[in-house]
Amino acid sequence: MKILIINGPNLNMLGEREPNVYGTKTLSDIEKETAQKITQKNLQIEWYQSNIEGEIVSKIQAAFKDGTEALIINPGGYAHTSVALHDALKILKIPVIEVHLSQVYQREAFRHNLLTAKACTAIMSGLGTDTYYLAICAILNIKGN
């Protein structure tokens, strides 16, 4: 199964950015740990990160046509503001899980509105760095694998 994992703005700064909220692991650390946890599964995982909204929209649109079977997205701050990402996600006919490392509802009020989540199959929030692995498990469950 081909799964695309998209990470939005500032997630390239994990490990340095607000370690009290996001922890000390880098995005690369999370990718490696996730890969180790799924070695028994027949999955093709592509990780992608961009700080640029239009690049993320283009990646989502490419997933519509390239055989991607599921999408995990951590839209970062765009979760609260991006109609463009919301609309791009609505194009997809595959399971889409939005993830957030922190528990967004325990944070600032502006983070409580997850605009992009309205176009997703499910959301996961507050599970830390295991969020990506757990989202993969959820996708496998949704797909019946």
N, C-alpha and C positions, 0 to 999 in steps of 0.2 A: 504494500500500500504506500502511496506517495502522499506525504504530509508536508505542508509548507508551514513554517513558523516565522511569523513576521513580528519584529520588534520595532517600535516607534521611537520618537525623540527621547534623547537623554539616556536610553537604556544602554548605550555604548559606554556610559560612565558608571555603570554598576560597579560596586567595590570601592568607589571613591565618593559617590554622590549619596549623601544622607545615609551613612551606614547604620544609623539607629533605626531607620525605617526599612531600608532595602537589604541590609546585611553587608558583609564584606566580600562576597563572591562576585567575580566579574561575569559578564555575559558568557565569555569563553569558558569559565569554570562551570557554569550552569549547563552549557552545551555538552561539555565532556561528561559531567555527572549524569545527565539525561541519557546520553548515548550508552553509558555503561549499564544503566537500568533496563534498557530495551534490547540488549544484545540477543535475547532469545526470540525476539519477534522479527518477522520478515517485513521490515519497514524501511522505506527510503525517506529520510528526513532532510529537508533543506531549511537552513536557518538564513534569515535575511534581516538586516537592520538598516534603517535610514532615519535621519532627522528631518527629512523633507517630505511633506505631505503628498505632493504630486508623484514622487517616486514610489511611495507606498500604494497609492491608487493604481499606478501602472503595474505594479507587482500583483496586486489583487486581480486586475483585469487579465493579466497573463495567465494566472491560475485558472481562470474560467476556460481557457482553451488548451492548456498544456498537459492535461491528464492528472492534475492534482486532485486527490480524492478527499482531502480534508484540510482545513486551515485552522491554525491556532494563531491568534493575534493578541499581542500586548500593545495596544495603540498608545500607551503612555498618556501624555496630556491631551492628545487628540481625541481620546475617548469622550471628553467632556465638551468638545467644540466642533468636531469635524463632520459636517453634513456630507462632504465629499467622500470620506471614508465610509460613512453609513451607506451612502448610495452605491458605492462600489461593492460593498459586502452584500447588498441586496441582490446583486447580479448573480452571485454564486448559487449553485444548486447542490452544494455539498455541505456536510456538517462544518460549522464554524464555531469555535469556542474562543471567547474573549477571556484573557487572563490578566490578573493584576497580582503582583507579589504581595503588596500590602492590602490590608482590609480597608477598602476605600471608604466605607461607612463609619469608620472610627477616625477619619481624617477631616480636613476642612470641608465645609458644606458644599463648595463648588465642585468637589470631587464626587458628590453623591449622584449627580446627573450623568449617566453613562449613555450618551447619545448613540455611540457605535454599537453598544450591546443590544439595542433594539433590532438590529439586523443580524443577530447571532443566534445560533441554536441554543447556546448555554453560556453562562459566565462563571468564572471561578475567581475568588478574591480572598486574599489573606492567608494563603497556604505557603508563602515564601518560595524558596527556590525549587521546591517539589512541584510547584504549580504546573510547570510544563510537562513533567512526567505524568502527573495525574490527569492532565488534559488529554494526553495521548491515550491513557487508559480509558477515559471517557469516550473518546472517538472510537476506540476498538469496540467498546460496549455498544455504542450507537450503531456501528456498522455490522455488529453481530460476529465479530472476530474474537 
